[in-house]
Amino acid sequence: MGYKQISIKAPTAYNEDMLRQMIARQLKIRRFTFQVEGKSLDARNKRNIHWLLRIAVVSDEIKGGDIPSAKSLDIPFRKRKEKILVVGSGPAGFFSAFVLQKAGYKTTLIDRGSEVLKRNRSIQNFERNGIFDPQNNYAFGEGGAGTFSDGKLTSRSKHISKERQFILQSYIDAGGPEEIAYMAHPHLGTDNLIRIVKNLRQQYQDLDGEMQFETMLEDIIVKDGRVQEVITSNGTISADAVFIAPGHSAYETYRMLIKRGVQFRTKNFALGSRMEHPQEIINLAQWGKESLPGVKAAEYRLTSPGDGKHQVYSFCMCPGGMVVPANAYADSNIVNGMSFYKRDGQFANAACVAGLHPNELAGREISAPEALDMVEQLERSFYDFAGGYKAPSCSIQDFIEGKLKSTNLESSYPLGLTPAPLWEMLPANIVSAMRAGLRDFGRKMPRFESGNLIGLESKTSAPIQVLREEGGLCTGFENLYLIGEGSGYAGGIISSAADGVKSAMRFINS
């Protein structure tokens, strides 16, 4: 059998029969099997928008060409005596526990929130009735913050090819669509993730992994650089090693770790608001038409030099999605975006944020706890302004001009909007950069200024970062690992999960 990889330009609404005919014509063969290995949309010419496909073809009519062998993650299994505790069931925590359990360790995975279906009911109750559940919300609960998002599986992290393949295949094995293995910008959607997270938990438990929900990490007992015991809301747990994947919203966990000698430093992060437009505006700007057969909804990724000091960029773009209340605590008010797999909602949203260092925001050099206090105070100020969970909002044009004129804004946000001068509520240097960036975005995309700015976006990344060694081991400790977004070294589902996998593999091979 021979093998060849080819590239094909296919109509957006192509089907498998059409694709087979195109392969047969290009290679002049009749008998073959094929597999799509890459798929991206080329919309540079709006009169000829098409898919770019990379296809692997195998046929006895092809001369030569060896079928490449897939490089996979090698998890060495043997029965091991060590007990491992993993805190946090988001991508980093779950995949570290999953890999360690596959390697033969006895792992216990705890999460402050409930299992994903109960969590989903609490979120629905919050959106319908405004009743906030501190245990189960968009930040906390099984699957972490990523479960209730767009489920994007892209990452800029380098040197994680084996880890990425393992993670993607795990999602597919748990019921995810096979296209995530080859799409240039794969996503799962919240509706798929709720089911996938539940199935992954079952696979972990089938390996004899232990799962404890509604179990809050409260403290750690440290002696001579080793964690001796972990204090939880349901009792004390002893373990030979402890992996903590708290996410970047668990501020009380950060503070407890700092109190127990874990070292953190401040780092660059980003602040801003969430932009929202009718999806048709984005489709017209990107495609020149309101819909495109075979494509769900148009996306965008925008960057601007901002005011010359702070770069402005779109973040976590959710086509056909909704803006959601993402606060982790009852007295805060922040937003994020999510969408379902079909991306068929009326609106498109994305964060518009500017990057800066906490020292600049404070006007002096500050410590990690002070950085947390500062961000927390900003999140509370939005809650105080709204008197609850309505999202302070204005039009993009009003924000640019500094005049609140549009007060009857349509939105997907479930708890309602309240008109607000966001340019007075956000830090002045962020406002200056965002205004310049939004003007740039308007020059790049027609009718962009007609959209809205909604709420406070403060969780694109953590403002602090743990000091750790290679493999996630906290500096000064022998058996404490801090991983994922909460460590300050990852962001998003794939990079967080890969950080968990890498840390687990380092531990296994140490």
C-alpha positions in Angstrom: 0.0 0.0 0.0 1.2 3.5 -0.8 0.6 6.7 1.1 0.4 10.3 0.1 -0.7 13.6 1.8 -2.5 16.1 -0.4 -4.1 19.5 0.0 -7.6 20.2 -1.4 -9.7 23.4 -1.6 -13.3 22.3 -1.0 -16.6 24.2 -1.0 -17.9 25.2 2.4 -20.9 22.8 2.0 -18.9 19.8 0.7 -19.9 16.3 1.6 -17.9 13.0 1.7 -18.9 11.9 -1.8 -17.8 15.2 -3.3 -14.5 14.9 -1.3 -13.9 11.4 -2.6 -14.4 12.6 -6.2 -11.9 15.4 -5.7 -9.3 13.1 -4.3 -9.8 10.6 -7.1 -9.4 13.3 -9.7 -6.3 14.8 -8.1 -4.4 11.5 -7.7 -6.0 9.7 -10.7 -6.9 6.7 -8.6 -10.1 4.7 -7.9 -9.5 2.5 -4.8 -8.4 4.3 -1.6 -9.1 5.2 1.9 -8.5 8.7 3.3 -8.5 10.7 6.5 -8.8 14.4 7.0 -5.8 15.6 9.0 -6.3 19.4 8.9 -9.2 21.7 8.1 -9.3 25.5 8.1 -11.5 28.1 6.6 -9.9 30.5 4.0 -12.1 33.6 3.9 -9.5 36.0 2.5 -11.4 36.4 -0.7 -15.1 36.8 0.1 -16.1 35.8 -3.4 -14.3 32.4 -2.9 -14.6 31.3 0.7 -13.6 27.7 1.0 -12.1 25.0 3.3 -8.4 24.2 3.1 -8.1 20.4 3.7 -5.0 18.4 4.4 -5.8 14.8 3.6 -3.9 11.5 4.1 -4.6 9.0 1.3 -3.8 5.3 1.4 -4.1 3.2 -1.8 -2.5 0.2 -3.6 -2.5 2.5 -6.7 -0.1 4.9 -5.0 3.6 4.1 -5.4 5.8 4.5 -2.4 5.3 6.6 0.7 5.4 5.2 4.2 2.4 5.6 6.4 3.7 7.8 9.3 3.5 6.3 12.7 1.7 8.3 15.3 3.6 9.6 18.3 1.6 9.0 21.4 2.0 9.6 25.1 3.7 6.7 26.8 2.2 6.2 30.3 4.2 3.5 32.1 2.0 1.3 34.3 3.0 -0.6 37.4 1.4 -1.1 40.7 2.6 1.7 43.0 2.2 2.3 46.7 2.2 6.1 46.7 -1.1 7.9 47.3 -1.7 11.1 45.4 -4.2 13.9 46.2 -5.3 16.1 43.4 -7.3 19.3 44.2 -9.6 20.7 41.5 -11.3 18.9 38.7 -10.7 21.4 35.9 -8.6 20.3 32.9 -5.3 20.5 34.8 -6.5 18.7 37.8 -8.5 16.1 36.1 -5.9 15.2 33.5 -3.1 15.0 36.1 -5.2 12.6 38.2 -6.2 10.6 35.1 -2.6 10.1 34.0 -1.4 9.3 37.5 -4.2 6.7 37.9 -3.3 5.2 34.5 0.3 4.9 35.7 -0.8 2.8 38.7 -0.9 5.3 41.6 -3.8 5.5 44.0 -5.3 9.0 43.3 -8.0 10.9 45.0 -9.5 13.9 43.2 -11.4 16.4 45.2 -13.5 19.4 44.1 -15.1 22.2 46.1 -18.2 22.0 43.8 -20.6 19.4 42.9 -20.8 16.9 40.0 -21.5 18.6 36.6 -25.2 17.9 36.3 -26.0 19.4 39.8 -23.6 22.3 38.9 -25.5 22.9 35.7 -28.8 23.1 37.6 -27.3 25.7 40.0 -26.1 27.8 37.1 -29.5 27.6 35.4 -31.2 28.7 38.7 -28.7 31.6 39.0 -29.5 32.8 35.4 -33.3 32.5 35.9 -33.7 33.7 39.4 -30.5 35.5 40.4 -29.8 33.0 43.2 -26.0 32.7 43.4 -24.5 29.3 44.5 -21.0 29.8 45.9 -20.3 26.1 45.5 -21.6 25.7 41.9 -21.2 28.5 39.4 -19.3 29.4 36.2 -16.0 29.2 38.1 -16.4 26.3 40.5 -17.6 22.8 40.2 -16.8 19.7 38.2 -14.9 20.4 35.0 -13.8 23.9 36.1 -14.5 27.2 34.3 -13.8 25.6 30.9 -16.9 23.4 31.1 -19.2 26.4 30.8 -17.4 28.3 28.0 -17.1 27.9 24.3 -14.9 24.8 24.8 -12.1 26.1 22.7 -9.3 23.6 22.2 -6.7 25.9 20.7 -3.4 26.7 22.4 -0.3 28.8 21.7 1.8 26.5 24.0 4.8 24.9 22.3 6.2 21.4 22.7 2.9 19.8 23.8 2.1 17.7 20.7 2.0 14.3 22.6 0.0 15.8 25.4 -2.4 17.6 23.0 -3.0 14.4 21.1 -3.7 12.5 24.3 -6.1 15.2 25.6 -8.0 15.4 22.3 -8.3 11.6 22.0 -9.6 11.5 25.6 -12.3 14.0 24.7 -13.2 12.0 21.6 -13.3 8.7 23.5 -15.6 10.5 26.0 -18.1 11.5 23.3 -16.5 14.5 21.7 -16.8 15.1 17.9 -13.9 13.5 15.9 -13.4 16.8 14.1 -11.5 18.2 17.1 -8.5 16.1 16.0 -8.1 18.0 12.8 -9.9 21.3 12.9 -7.6 24.4 12.9 -9.8 26.0 15.6 -11.6 23.1 17.3 -14.2 23.6 20.0 -16.6 21.4 22.0 -19.3 23.8 23.2 -20.8 23.7 26.7 -23.5 21.3 25.8 -21.0 18.7 24.7 -18.6 19.4 27.6 -21.3 18.7 30.2 -21.7 15.2 28.8 -17.9 14.7 28.2 -16.9 15.8 31.7 -19.3 13.2 33.2 -18.0 10.5 30.9 -14.4 11.3 31.7 -15.2 11.0 35.4 -16.7 7.6 34.8 -13.5 6.5 32.9 -11.4 7.7 35.8 -13.5 5.9 38.4 -13.4 2.7 36.2 -9.6 2.8 36.8 -10.4 2.9 40.6 -9.7 6.6 40.8 -11.5 8.2 43.8 -13.7 11.3 43.3 -14.9 13.5 46.2 -17.2 16.4 45.4 -18.3 19.2 47.7 -15.0 18.9 49.4 -13.2 22.2 50.0 -9.5 22.5 50.4 -9.1 24.6 53.6 -5.5 24.2 54.7 -2.3 22.2 54.4 0.0 21.0 57.2 3.6 21.6 56.2 6.8 20.3 57.9 10.3 20.7 56.5 9.1 21.5 53.0 6.7 18.6 52.8 2.9 18.6 52.9 2.1 16.2 55.7 -1.7 16.5 55.6 -4.4 18.3 53.7 -7.4 19.8 55.7 -10.7 19.7 53.8 -14.3 20.6 54.7 -14.9 16.8 55.0 -11.9 15.8 57.0 -8.1 15.3 56.8 -6.4 13.6 53.9 -2.8 12.2 53.9 -0.9 11.8 50.7 2.6 11.2 49.4 2.2 14.1 46.9 -0.3 16.9 46.5 -1.3 18.4 43.1 -3.4 21.6 43.4 -5.2 23.0 40.3 -7.3 25.7 41.8 -8.0 27.8 38.7 -7.4 31.5 38.8 -10.6 32.4 40.7 -10.0 30.6 44.0 -8.6 33.6 45.9 -9.0 32.1 49.3 -6.8 29.1 48.1 -4.2 31.5 46.9 -4.1 33.3 50.2 -3.9 30.0 52.2 -1.0 28.8 50.1 0.8 32.1 50.6 0.2 31.9 54.3 1.8 28.4 54.3 5.0 29.5 52.5 4.2 29.0 48.9 5.9 31.8 47.0 4.1 33.9 44.4 5.1 36.8 42.2 3.0 39.3 40.3 2.8 39.1 36.5 1.2 40.8 33.5 -2.5 40.2 33.1 -5.4 41.9 31.3 -8.6 43.8 32.1 -11.5 45.1 30.0 -15.1 44.4 29.1 -16.9 42.0 26.8 -18.0 43.1 23.4 -21.3 41.8 21.9 -22.8 42.2 18.4 -25.6 40.5 16.5 -23.9 37.5 14.8 -25.1 38.7 11.4 -22.9 41.8 11.7 -19.8 39.6 12.2 -20.8 37.3 9.4 -21.2 40.2 7.0 -17.9 41.7 8.0 -16.0 38.4 7.7 -17.9 36.7 4.8 -19.7 39.5 3.0 -23.0 37.6 3.6 -25.3 36.8 6.6 -24.8 33.1 6.4 -22.5 30.6 4.8 -23.5 26.9 4.0 -21.3 24.4 5.9 -20.0 27.0 8.4 -21.6 27.6 11.8 -20.8 31.3 12.5 -18.0 33.7 11.7 -15.2 34.3 14.2 -12.7 37.1 14.6 -9.4 37.7 16.3 -8.4 41.3 16.6 -5.3 43.0 18.0 -4.3 46.7 18.2 -1.2 48.5 19.6 -3.8 50.4 21.7 -2.4 53.6 23.1 1.2 52.5 22.3 1.8 51.4 25.9 -0.8 48.7 26.3 -1.7 46.2 23.6 -5.5 45.7 23.1 -6.9 42.4 21.8 -10.0 40.3 21.6 -10.0 37.2 23.8 -12.2 34.1 24.0 -14.4 34.9 21.0 -17.7 33.0 21.2 -19.6 33.0 17.9 -23.3 32.5 18.2 -22.9 32.5 22.0 -23.9 34.4 25.1 -22.4 36.6 27.7 -22.7 35.0 31.2 -22.2 36.0 34.8 -18.9 34.5 35.8 -18.5 35.7 39.3 -16.9 33.2 41.7 -18.1 35.0 44.8 -21.5 36.5 45.9 -20.3 40.1 46.2 -18.6 40.4 42.8 -19.8 41.1 39.3 -17.8 39.9 36.3 -18.7 38.4 32.9 -17.4 35.8 30.4 -18.6 34.2 27.2 -19.9 30.8 26.3 -21.6 29.0 23.4 -23.0 25.7 22.5 -21.5 23.4 19.9 -23.8 24.5 17.1 -23.0 28.2 17.7 -26.4 29.1 16.5 -27.3 31.9 19.0 -28.3 35.4 17.9 -25.2 37.2 19.3 -21.4 37.0 19.0 -19.2 38.1 21.9 -15.5 38.4 22.8 -13.5 40.1 25.5 -11.8 43.4 24.7 -8.9 43.7 27.1 -5.7 45.5 27.5 -2.6 44.0 29.1 -0.7 45.6 32.0 1.2 44.7 35.1 -0.4 45.0 38.6 2.3 47.4 39.7 1.2 49.9 37.0 -2.4 49.5 38.1 -1.5 50.2 41.7 1.0 52.9 40.9 3.7 51.2 43.0 5.4 47.8 43.4 2.9 45.5 45.1 3.0 42.0 46.5 1.0 39.0 45.2 -1.7 39.3 48.0 -2.1 43.0 47.2 -2.6 42.2 43.6 -5.4 39.8 44.5 -7.0 42.5 46.8 -6.8 45.1 44.0 -8.6 42.9 41.4 -11.1 41.7 43.9 -11.9 45.3 44.9 -12.5 46.2 41.2 -14.9 43.2 40.8 -16.8 44.3 43.9 -17.1 47.8 42.6 -19.1 46.5 39.6 -21.4 44.6 41.9 -21.9 47.7 44.1 -22.7 49.9 41.0 -25.3 47.4 39.7 -26.6 46.6 43.2 -26.4 42.9 42.2 -25.7 40.9 39.1 -27.0 43.1 36.3 -24.1 43.9 34.0 -23.0 47.5 33.8 -23.0 48.3 30.0 -22.8 50.9 27.3 -22.5 50.9 23.5 -19.0 50.8 22.0 -19.6 54.2 20.4 -20.6 55.7 23.8 -17.4 54.3 25.3 -15.2 55.8 22.6 -16.9 59.2 23.0 -17.3 59.1 26.8 -21.0 59.9 26.6 -23.8 57.6 27.8 -26.5 58.0 25.1 -27.7 54.4 24.3 -29.5 53.0 27.3 -31.8 50.4 25.7 -29.3 47.7 24.7 -30.2 44.2 23.5 -28.1 41.4 24.8 -27.8 37.7 25.5 -26.8 38.4 29.1 -29.4 36.5 31.2 -29.6 38.7 34.3 -30.1 42.0 32.4 -28.0 45.1 31.7 -27.8 48.4 33.5 -26.6 51.5 31.7 -23.1 52.5 33.0 -20.2 54.8 32.1 -17.7 52.0 31.9 -15.0 54.6 31.0 -15.4 55.9 34.6 -15.5 52.4 36.2 -12.4 50.8 34.6 -8.8 52.0 35.3 -7.9 55.1 33.3 -4.9 53.5 31.5 -7.1 50.5 30.5 -9.8 53.0 29.2 -7.2 54.9 27.1 -5.9 51.8 25.5 -9.3 50.3 24.9 -10.6 53.4 23.2 -7.7 53.3 20.8 -8.1 49.6 20.2 -11.8 49.8 19.6 -11.2 52.5 17.0 -8.8 50.2 15.3 -11.2 47.3 15.4 -13.9 49.6 13.8 -11.5 50.4 10.9 -11.0 46.6 10.4 -14.6 45.5 10.6 -17.6 47.4 9.3 -20.3 48.4 11.8 -18.1 47.2 14.7 -18.8 50.4 16.7 -22.5 49.5 16.7 -21.9 46.7 19.3 -22.0 46.9 23.0 -19.5 46.7 25.9 -20.7 44.6 28.8 -19.4 44.3 32.3 -16.0 43.6 33.7 -13.7 41.0 32.1 -11.0 40.3 34.7 -10.3 36.6 34.4 -8.4 36.2 31.1 -5.5 35.2 33.3 -4.2 35.3 36.9 -2.4 38.5 38.1 0.0 36.3 40.0 2.3 33.3 39.3 3.7 30.7 41.6 7.5 30.1 41.8 7.9 26.5 40.8 10.5 24.1 39.4 10.2 22.2 36.1 7.3 19.8 36.4 5.2 22.0 38.6 6.9 21.4 41.9 6.5 24.5 44.1 9.9 26.1 45.0 10.9 25.1 48.5 8.7 22.1 48.6 9.3 18.4 48.1 5.8 17.1 47.3 3.5 20.1 46.5 2.7 20.8 42.9 0.7 23.8 41.6 -0.7 23.4 38.1 -3.0 24.9 35.5 -4.4 28.4 35.2 -4.1 28.9 38.9 -0.3 28.5 38.7 0.0 31.4 36.3 1.7 29.2 33.7 -1.3 28.1 31.6 -4.5 29.6 30.1 -7.4 27.8 28.4 -8.5 24.2 28.3 -5.6 22.6 26.3 -2.7 24.4 27.9 -4.1 23.8 31.4 -4.7 20.1 30.7 -1.3 19.8 29.1 0.3 21.4 32.2 -1.5 18.8 34.3 -0.3 15.9 32.0 3.3 17.2 31.9 3.4 17.5 35.7 2.0 14.0 36.1 4.5 12.6 33.7 7.4 14.3 35.4 6.3 12.9 38.7 5.9 9.4 37.2 9.4 9.5 35.6 11.2 11.1 38.5 
